[in-house]
Amino acid sequence: MRHAIIRTSDSLHLAMRRVAVFAVCVMFLTVVVQIIVRYVFSSPPVWTEDVARYAMVWTGLLGATLSFKTQSDAVLMQSVFPEPPHALAFFAKAVQSAAILTFILPVIYFCFIGLKGGFAKGYLARQSGLTADTLGIPMVWISVAVPLSMIVILIHLFARWAGDDVTDNSAAQLD
């Protein structure tokens, strides 16, 4: 079971990295198109700004999953406090896990369930009723990045608990 969780985490890491790189490329290309068309033809298309913005949202949220997996996420406490003694390392990791769960679990819950219960009032359900003005696509396609990234981070956390050590089992080996 441990190895299945770690393999799932590694596979998700590879997939998220590919999608994040694709989103960065989309963002870059749409910004370049917008700049060229604006300054050469003096009439930029209206859709380029929204595509770049939504690609940036996907890039940022998927980038968070990548940095969490590789443990290169912001470690503010390590810059303030020294490394805990080995005897307290388990306690420090438990506090870190509790903080992560305190943030991630409510986000996942409210993406699907509304404040008063029911799927119809969840974040994704509310977004599915909205449409991106310039693109004409349902906003749920942009908004799904939130629960997706939180679920992937949760799976990476399970892999850490299962003994996933980035130095031993680097996701870079999947490349």
C-alpha positions in Angstrom: 0.0 0.0 0.0 2.9 2.4 0.9 4.5 1.9 -2.5 1.1 2.4 -4.3 0.6 5.8 -2.6 4.2 6.9 -3.4 3.9 5.8 -7.0 0.5 7.6 -7.3 2.1 10.7 -5.9 5.1 10.4 -8.2 2.8 9.9 -11.3 0.6 12.9 -10.3 3.8 15.0 -9.8 4.9 14.2 -13.4 1.4 14.9 -14.8 1.0 18.2 -12.9 4.4 19.3 -14.0 3.5 18.6 -17.7 0.3 20.5 -17.4 2.0 23.4 -15.5 4.6 23.7 -18.2 1.9 23.6 -20.9 0.0 26.4 -19.0 3.2 28.5 -18.8 3.7 28.1 -22.5 0.1 29.1 -23.2 0.5 32.1 -21.0 3.7 33.1 -22.7 2.4 32.7 -26.2 -0.8 34.6 -25.6 1.1 37.5 -24.0 3.5 37.6 -26.9 0.5 37.5 -29.4 -1.1 40.3 -27.4 2.0 42.5 -27.4 2.8 42.0 -31.1 -0.8 42.6 -32.2 -1.2 45.6 -29.9 2.0 47.4 -31.1 2.1 46.3 -34.7 -1.6 46.3 -35.6 -2.9 48.5 -32.8 -5.8 46.2 -32.1 -5.2 43.4 -29.7 -7.7 40.5 -29.5 -9.9 40.6 -26.4 -9.4 37.0 -25.6 -5.6 37.0 -25.0 -5.7 38.7 -21.7 -8.2 36.2 -20.2 -6.4 33.2 -21.6 -3.1 34.4 -20.1 -4.8 35.1 -16.8 -6.4 31.7 -16.6 -3.2 30.0 -17.6 -1.4 31.9 -14.8 -4.0 30.6 -12.3 -3.5 27.0 -13.4 0.3 27.5 -13.4 0.3 28.9 -9.8 -1.9 26.3 -8.4 -0.2 23.4 -10.1 3.2 24.9 -9.2 2.1 24.7 -5.5 1.7 21.0 -5.9 5.1 20.7 -7.5 6.9 22.6 -4.8 5.0 20.7 -2.1 6.1 17.3 -3.6 9.7 18.4 -3.8 9.6 20.0 -0.4 10.8 23.3 -1.9 7.6 25.0 -0.6 8.0 28.1 1.5 9.4 27.0 4.9 9.0 30.2 6.9 9.5 28.5 10.2 12.8 27.0 9.2 14.2 30.4 8.6 13.2 31.6 12.1 13.7 28.5 14.2 16.6 26.1 14.2 16.1 22.5 13.1 14.3 20.6 15.9 16.2 17.9 17.7 15.7 14.4 16.3 13.4 13.5 19.3 11.1 16.4 18.4 11.2 15.9 14.6 8.0 13.7 14.7 6.2 16.3 16.7 7.3 19.0 14.3 6.1 17.0 11.3 2.8 16.3 13.0 2.2 20.0 13.6 3.1 20.7 9.9 0.7 18.0 8.8 -2.1 19.4 11.0 -1.5 22.9 9.6 -1.7 21.5 6.0 -4.9 19.6 6.7 -6.4 22.5 8.5 -6.1 24.5 5.3 -6.7 21.9 2.6 -9.6 19.9 3.9 -12.0 22.8 4.2 -11.0 24.0 0.7 -11.8 20.6 -0.8 -15.0 20.3 1.2 -16.4 23.7 0.2 -15.4 23.2 -3.5 -18.0 20.5 -3.6 -20.4 21.2 -0.7 -22.0 24.6 0.1 -22.2 26.3 3.4 -25.6 24.8 4.2 -24.9 21.5 2.7 -25.7 20.1 -0.8 -23.7 19.9 -3.9 -25.7 22.6 -5.7 -24.2 25.3 -3.5 -20.5 24.3 -3.7 -17.8 26.4 -5.3 -17.7 24.4 -8.4 -21.4 24.2 -8.8 -21.6 28.0 -8.5 -18.8 28.5 -11.0 -20.5 26.1 -13.5 -23.3 28.7 -13.8 -20.9 31.4 -14.9 -19.3 32.0 -18.3 -16.0 33.7 -19.1 -17.1 36.8 -21.0 -14.5 36.8 -23.7 -14.0 33.1 -24.1 -17.6 31.9 -23.7 -16.5 28.8 -21.7 -17.9 27.8 -18.3 -15.8 29.2 -15.4 -15.8 25.7 -13.9 -13.0 24.8 -16.3 -10.8 27.5 -14.8 -12.0 26.9 -11.2 -11.4 23.2 -11.2 -7.7 24.0 -10.7 -8.5 24.8 -7.0 -9.8 21.4 -5.8 -7.5 19.5 -8.2 -4.4 21.1 -6.7 -5.6 20.7 -3.1 -6.4 17.0 -3.7 -3.0 16.4 -5.3 -1.3 18.1 -2.4 -3.3 15.9 0.0 -2.0 12.8 -1.9 1.5 14.1 -1.7 1.0 14.5 2.1 -0.2 10.9 2.3 3.0 9.9 0.4 5.1 11.8 2.9 3.4 9.9 5.7 4.1 6.6 3.8 7.8 7.4 3.8 8.2 9.3 0.5 11.6 10.8 0.8 12.4 13.3 -2.0 16.1 12.5 -1.7 15.6 8.7 -2.1 12.6 8.6 -4.4 12.9 11.7 -6.4 10.1 12.4 -8.8 12.9 13.7 -11.2 13.6 10.0 -11.9 10.3 9.8 -13.8 11.6 12.1 -16.5 
